[in-house]
Structures are given as C-alpha cells and as structure tokens.
Amino acid sequence: MTVYIDIVILENFLINFFLLYLTLQTLKDTIIYKRIILAAFLGAIYTLFVFIPGLNILTSLPLKLLFSFGMITIISERRELKTIIKRYITFLVITFAFCGTCFMFALVENQYNISESFIINDYSTKSIIFSLIISYILVSGVMNYFKNRAIINNFIYDLDVCIDSEVVNIKAFLDTGNGLVEPATALPVIIAEREKFRGVNIKEKDQFRIPYKVVDGNSGYMKGIKIDNIKLCNVNGETMTRDAILCFCDNKLSKEGEYEALLSRGII
C-alpha cells in the first residue's frame, strides 16, 4: 500500500484544527489560532507513528488519550486543571460524534457483508466534509440545549406560600422582563396556577385588583391576595422571605411542568 505522507499530514491537520476549534467555540472560550495550529500540526505528525514499524506501541489507546489531552492543554489559555478537563471531555464528545458520522458514510460508500470483516476501500473527501458539518450541528445543538437548561434552572425558585395556616409548595420562574406590582402597596406580583391552590380558602374581601398591560397592547385587571412572609429558595440553597400579591391563572405556565408560578423581578 502506498501512503503519501503529505496527504496524511494535511488531512489530519485540517480535521484536528476543526475539532479543536469547535471545542473552544462550543464552550465560548478564547480562540488563539496559533495554539490551535500548533496542536493540530502535532496531532497530524503523531498520526505517522501508525505507519512506522516498531512504534505502534505509541498509538495505543492510553497514549492516544494522553496525547489528545496534551493537545487540549496547548490550546487552553487558562491552565486550571478543572477547565482543561472540561475542554477535554467536550473534545472527546465532538471527536466521537465525528467518528460515528464518518463510519456512517463509510457504510454507505462501501459494500459489506455482516458475516465478514468490514474493509473501507473507498472514502471520499466529500464524506469527511459532511461528517464535520453534521458533527458541528449535532454537538452545537446538544450543548445549546444543556446551556439553556442550566440558565432556566438558575431562575427557578422553590416557594412556600402560607394561606390560613395551609402551606403550599410551588416552583416559580423569575421573569426578569416582568415588573408587575400592585399600585397601592407597591408589592411585587406573583402569578400562579390556580390548580395548585384548589381547596385553599381565599376570602373575597381580601382581594386586590391589579391592572396589567402586555406587549401586544391588551390590558385588563387581575385579582390577587396579599401574602406575608413567602419563603423563597434558589438553586444554590439561599433563602429569603418576601411579602407579595398572589394572583391566579387558569392556564399552564410551563408546557414541560418545570414551574407553576411566575415571579416579577421586584421580588428579588
């Protein structure tokens, strides 16, 4: 078999460059191209050990993992171990996604029999490019999903609401774009699903009328009651107590059931 060293180095350099670049971009880290180029080039040179008799031991799995960890260390501006490990895990996930996509295209382009060994006789550059694109889309989508989930969780509070000696526990989302307050008392307004308060005695004479206006121009009034000493607890376990006006709605506030109430920004 004839191996063209320049082609091997070039192809592996480009793939390494993309995977390292995508790792930093996914984590929103500082991208220093000189470091990426250096790490990608060293990774491409490391590939040549596969073709050198007697040096196959250098391409064993433990040494591959160690070398790739070194590549991540090279591209890292911050050298804290925790940060490097985070980048390294992200790099491995992206690499596995890329390899899996490449294998999928290899199955399409090469005939095989399930009872025999699978040999890749033909693999086009176009398939590599498509694999890189698909890997980017998949990894970016998954990372964005988990980042959004983490952001949402940071804005969710556990609430203990006491009404006539009855304590109702609900989860509430802090809506930073909501500044609704009751005009007379200037207390912040909490909007909660009525279903969570079924059976709780709410006296008509204690109710307030709170005017509201939404972004589409519609306006109206909501009925609410004043609640003292509402206990709030955030995701970090920090607690606080607040007085607020509690209003009720009949519709679900979260399709996924993540929370049953909305907090206005004034409550924090």
RASULCOR-V681880 format. One record per backbone hydrogen bond with DSSP energy under -1.0 kcal/mol. CO is the residue of the C=O (numbers start at 0). NH is the residue of the N-H. If there is no record, write none. Layout:
co:CO nh:NH
co:CO nh:NH
This chain:
co:3 nh:7
co:4 nh:8
co:5 nh:9
co:6 nh:10
co:7 nh:11
co:8 nh:12
co:9 nh:13
co:10 nh:14
co:11 nh:15
co:12 nh:16
co:13 nh:17
co:14 nh:18
co:15 nh:19
co:16 nh:20
co:17 nh:21
co:18 nh:22
co:19 nh:23
co:20 nh:24
co:21 nh:25
co:22 nh:26
co:23 nh:28
co:31 nh:35
co:32 nh:36
co:33 nh:37
co:34 nh:38
co:35 nh:39
co:36 nh:40
co:37 nh:41
co:38 nh:42
co:39 nh:43
co:40 nh:44
co:41 nh:45
co:42 nh:46
co:44 nh:47
co:45 nh:48
co:46 nh:49
co:47 nh:50
co:51 nh:54
co:54 nh:57
co:55 nh:58
co:56 nh:59
co:59 nh:63
co:60 nh:64
co:61 nh:65
co:62 nh:66
co:63 nh:67
co:64 nh:68
co:65 nh:69
co:66 nh:70
co:67 nh:71
co:68 nh:72
co:69 nh:73
co:70 nh:74
co:79 nh:83
co:80 nh:84
co:81 nh:85
co:82 nh:86
co:83 nh:87
co:84 nh:88
co:85 nh:89
co:86 nh:90
co:87 nh:91
co:88 nh:92
co:89 nh:93
co:90 nh:94
co:91 nh:95
co:92 nh:96
co:93 nh:97
co:94 nh:98
co:95 nh:99
co:96 nh:100
co:97 nh:101
co:98 nh:102
co:99 nh:103
co:100 nh:104
co:101 nh:105
co:102 nh:106
co:103 nh:107
co:104 nh:108
co:105 nh:109
co:112 nh:115
co:123 nh:127
co:124 nh:128
co:125 nh:129
co:126 nh:130
co:127 nh:131
co:128 nh:132
co:129 nh:133
co:130 nh:134
co:131 nh:135
co:132 nh:136
co:133 nh:137
co:134 nh:138
co:135 nh:139
co:136 nh:140
co:137 nh:141
co:138 nh:142
co:139 nh:143
co:140 nh:144
co:141 nh:145
co:142 nh:146
co:143 nh:147
co:144 nh:148
co:145 nh:149
co:146 nh:150
co:147 nh:151
co:148 nh:152
co:149 nh:153
co:151 nh:154
co:152 nh:155
co:154 nh:173
co:156 nh:171
co:157 nh:232
co:158 nh:169
co:159 nh:230
co:160 nh:167
co:162 nh:165
co:165 nh:162
co:167 nh:160
co:169 nh:158
co:170 nh:259
co:171 nh:156
co:172 nh:262
co:173 nh:175
co:174 nh:177
co:177 nh:264
co:179 nh:188
co:181 nh:185
co:186 nh:181
co:187 nh:244
co:189 nh:246
co:190 nh:261
co:191 nh:248
co:192 nh:195
co:193 nh:196
co:194 nh:197
co:196 nh:199
co:203 nh:206
co:207 nh:223
co:209 nh:221
co:211 nh:219
co:213 nh:216
co:217 nh:213
co:219 nh:211
co:221 nh:209
co:223 nh:207
co:224 nh:245
co:226 nh:243
co:229 nh:241
co:230 nh:159
co:231 nh:239
co:232 nh:157
co:233 nh:236
co:237 nh:233
co:239 nh:231
co:241 nh:229
co:243 nh:226
co:244 nh:189
co:245 nh:224
co:246 nh:191
co:248 nh:193
co:253 nh:256
co:259 nh:192
co:260 nh:172
co:261 nh:190
co:262 nh:174
co:263 nh:266
co:264 nh:267
